[in-house]
Amino acid sequence: MTTRSAAPSTLIHLLEESGVRVRLYDMGRRVHKVSRERFLQFENAGLSWPAPLMRQAWFGLLMESDDTQQIQIWFLHLPLDEQAKLVQPSRDYFLQRLLEAWRYNQQQSDASQLQDALKDNPCTFKPREDRLAVFHAKVSVDLNREPSRFYAHAMDYFDGKPGWDQWSFVGYQGIADIAARYAQHEERIASALPHLPPEPLIALCHCLENEPVPHSIATPLAQLLQQQLQSTQPDIPQTAALLRALSNSSATSIQHSAFESVLLHATLASDIEVLAAISARAWELLLQPEFAQMFLHALANESIEQQGFDQLLQDLLFIPAVHQPLMETLKQAEKNSAVAKRFEQFKKSTGFNLKPNT
């Protein structure tokens, strides 16, 4: 009697059984690689998703086939429970659709036969063009492939050859390629930063936020931020972008000084766009009580509407590592302080019921 093998219980196992190698990338707060082992633990509800965004796990799957040397890319998002762990019924439904597509053409079961299962599927999404550019840049590095056709022109631009005002001819993908290869271009990026007009500066910062930028790049970024701090009318989009670029920096002393200066700045610390940049990209800083206190004090400023307070706080409290430290800071707020009053209103307006993440 022949025993039928059990159906794969995880997305990774199903795809690997279809004959592909799978690479995984977090596509939420930052674009970065996720190890197969950690993703499997997440699929089996053994681990929380480390940095949820809007209570979802957002990720890209890159599948390589040995037979055809083709690459397929899927972008998926899956809902999470109160502890930021996978809501398995949603994954199981998606898995079932893939299994049905696989069995439909079992003789030629590969990733291309599974593609139909993605049509009109609520678990799929299309990343914004800028995030997609970052993803492709990182993939080309990881696979040791040539960068895009925009790369050479971007290098020329960051060398100042065509003139700093000629930024409109530089493809975003080229900027992403430079940022993903920041270790090769430290001097080029550092030298260019003081000269960049706002548009290419913001684009570069949004790409650099995904990289642990070193001291050589963090220094001119911090200097540009200092200019905004000293301005009588700081540019909010540029300030937010510079903070994002420094959010993952390995130069922690520069990073900490920059964020502290912004959170103590009357104008910048009371702007929701600046605070949103901090909560979305620099959430690890809030593990430190002093930064959490400064951030909450800024967020409770009367210029910030309650809705903005609620949205940012709820998003942060859903991040497993941030939940408990931030809750401790909220509990320590003085009873009649702005933070305590805002938090009480938050609990009423949101029906706050998040359990401590473990």
N, C-alpha and C positions, 0 to 999 in steps of 0.2 A: 504493500500500500504506500503510495507517494504522499508525503506530508507537504502541504502547501506552506511556503515560507510566510511568516507574518509580514503584514504590510508595514512599511517604514512608519515610525511614530513621530519623526521629526522632519522638518523641511530639509535640513542638511542631509540626512540619510537618504531621503527620497531623491534629491538632486544627484547625490553621489552615485546612487544605484542606477541613475539614468546615463552614467558614463561621463560626468563632468567633474572637474576640480572647482571648488567654490572658494572665492575670496569674499570677505565681508567688510563693509564700511559703514560706520555710524554716519548718518546724514543729518543729524539733528542740530545740536548746538555747535558742534565742530565736525568737520569731515576728517575721519581718521580710521585706520584699520581696526578691526575687531577680530580677535583670534577665534579659530574654529572651536577650540575647547570651551572658551567662555560663552560663545553663542549657544553651544549645545547645552551648557548648564542653564542658560537663560531659557532655552526652549523647554527644558525639563523642570522649570520652576525652581531651580536650585539657586539662582541668582536674580537679583533685581537688575533692571536696565539702569546703568549708572547715571545717565544724564537724560532723563525723559524731556520731551518738549510737547506741551499741550497734552499731557497724559498719554503720550504715544511713544513707541519705539520706532524711529525712522531709520531705515538702513538700505544700503544697496548691496545687491548680490552680483558678483562678476563670475561667470561660469566659462571655463575653458574646456574645450573638447580636444582630446588627443587625436581622435580620428580625423576630424575636419580642420583642426587648428582654428576654429571659429570661436568668437567670444560673444556671449549673450549677457545682457545687463538687465536686471530687474530692480525696480525701486518699490519697496513695500513699507507699509506702516501697520503696526499691530497695537491694539489697545492694552493698557496695563491696569492692574488693580491698585488698591490703596498702598501697597508696599512696592509699587513699580515692578511687579512681577507680571509675567505674561498671562493674559486672559486666554487660557488654552482653548476654550471652545471656538474662539475666533480663528486661532491658528489651525485648529482641526478642520474647520469648515473650508478654509483655504487649501489645506492639505488634501482634503477629499476631492476638491475640484481638480487638483493636479493629478491625483491618482486615477480619476475617471478619464482624464485626457491621456494619461500614460497607457492605460489599459485599452483605450480605443484603438491605439496603433502600437501594440506591444512588440511587433516585429521590428519596428524602427523607433524604439523608445529612446529619444535623446531630448535635449533641451528644446529643440525646435518644435517637437511634438507637444511639448508642454506649453508652448507660447499661447495657444488658443485659450488656455485656462485663465489667462490674465485679462482677456477682453471683458470690459465692463465690470471688473472686479473691484469692490470697495477697498481692498487692501493695497491697491497700487496707487502711485502718485507720480507726478512729473516734477522734478526739482526745478527751482528757478534757474534761469540761464547762468547766473553767476555761480551758483552752487554746483551746477553741472560742469562748468569750466574747471572749478577746483577739483572735482571728482576725477575728471579726465586727466588733469595734470598729475594728480597723485597716482593714478593707475599707470600712467606712462612711466613714472619713476619706479614704481614697484615691480613692473614687468620688464624694466630695463629696455624700454622702447624709446624711439625718437619722440621728442616733443612735437607740438603742432607746427604748422607752417607759419604761425604768427610769432614763433619764438625768436627768430633772428631779428625781425623788425623790432620786437620789444627790447631786445638787448641793445640795439642801436639807439632806441629812444632813451633808455635808462643811462646810456652813455652820453646823452645830450647831443647826439650828432645831428638829427634833423631840426633841433630847436625844441625847447620845452613847450612851446605853444602848439606843437604839431601832434598833440596827444590824441586827437580825434581819429587819427589813422592807425592807432595801435589797437589791435584786437584784444578783447578781454581775455581770451584764451592764452594769448602770449604773456599777459601779466600774471595769470594763474600759473603758467609754466615757470616763470621766473621765481615766483614765491615758493612753489613746490621744490625748487632747486636752490633754496636760499643759501645753503652751505657753500655752493659754488659761486654765489653772487653777492656775498656779504659786502665787499667793498663797493660794488656797482650800486647796490640798493642804498647803502649808507650815504654814498656821495650824491645820489640822485634826490633823496628825500627832501632836502631843503629847497630844491628848485621846482618841485612838482606843482602844477596848478591843482585846484581842488578836486576836479573830476578824477584824474589818474591817481592822485594821492588816496582818495577814498576807496577807489577800486583796489589799489595795492594793499591798503589796510585790511579790507574785507577778505583778501586772500591770505594775508599774513596771520590772521587770527587763528588759522588752522595749524600754525607752525610754532615750535618752541624757539622763537627768535632770540638770537644771542645778544650779548652786550653791545656788539658793534652796530647792530641795527636798532636795538632798544634805545640807545643813547640819542640818535637824531630824532626818533619818534617822540621821546620824552621832551626834547628841546622844542619840537613843534607844539607839543601840548602846553609847554610852559608859555609859549607865545599867546596861546588862547587864554590861559589863566591870567595873563597880564593885560589882555585887551579889555577895553571898556565895553565892547560888544563882541564877545566870543562867538565864533561860528559853531553852532550846535552840531550840524552834521559832521563837520571835520573833527570836532572834539569827540563825538561818539565813535567815529571811525578809528581815531588814534587810540582810544581806550580799548577798542576791540583788537587792534593790532598788538597791543601790549598784554592782552588778557592771558595769553598762553606762553608768555616769554620766560625763558630760563634765567633771565637777569632779574631775579626776584627783588633785589634791593631797589632797582630802578622802577620796577613794576609797582611795588608797594608805595613808594614815595609818590608816584604819579597818581595813583588812585586815591590816596589819602588827601592829596592837594585838591583834587576835584571834589571829593565829598565834603571838604571844608570850605569850598568856594560858594559864596552866596548865590550867584546866578546859575552856575552849572549844576550845583547839587539840587536845585529846585526845578530842573527841567526833566520831564518824563522821558524824553528820548535818551538823555544821558543815563538816567537810572535804568532804563530798559536795556541799554547796551551792557551795563554792569551786571544786571541780573541774568541776562541771556548768555553772556560770554565769559564773565569773570566770577561765576558762582563759587568757585573754590575759595576765593578770598573771604567769603562770608562764613567759612568754617572758623575763622579767627574772630573772637568776641569783639575786638576793637573795631574791625571793619563792619561786622554785623550791626553794631550799635550805631556807627556813623551812617550806614546805609538806611537803616530803619528810621533814624532821625530825619534824614533827608526825604525819605518816602512819605513821612507823616507831615511834611511841610504843607501849610495851608494852600499853597499854589498847586498842589497835586490833588486832583479830584479823587474821591473815595473809590471810584471805579478803577482808576489807575493803580491805586494802592492794592485793591483786591486782586486785580489780575496778576500783578508782579509777585505779590506774596503767595498767592495760591500756586503759581507756577514753581516758585522756589521751594515751597514746602513739599512739593511732589518729588523733589530730587532726594534720593535716599540719604546720601552723605550730609546734605544740608539740613534736612528736616529737624533732627534733634538739637543741633547747636543753635539753629535759628529760633526754635521753640523756647529754648532756655533763655535766650536773649529777650524774647518777647515777654516771658514770665517775670523777668527781672526789671522790666520797665516800671517806673514809678506810677502809682495808681492813677493819678490825674494828669499824667503826661500826654502829649499829643499821640505818641506811639500807642499807649495803652488804650486811649479812646478810639483810635483808628482800628486797633485790633478787635475791640469789642464790637464795633460796627461791622468789621469784616466777618466775624463769626455769625452775626445776625443775617447779613446780606447773602452770604455764601452757604449757610447751613453747614459750617465747618465741621467735618467729621473725619478728617484724615487721621489714621492711626499712626503711631510712631513706627517709622521704617526700621527694620532690623536686617 
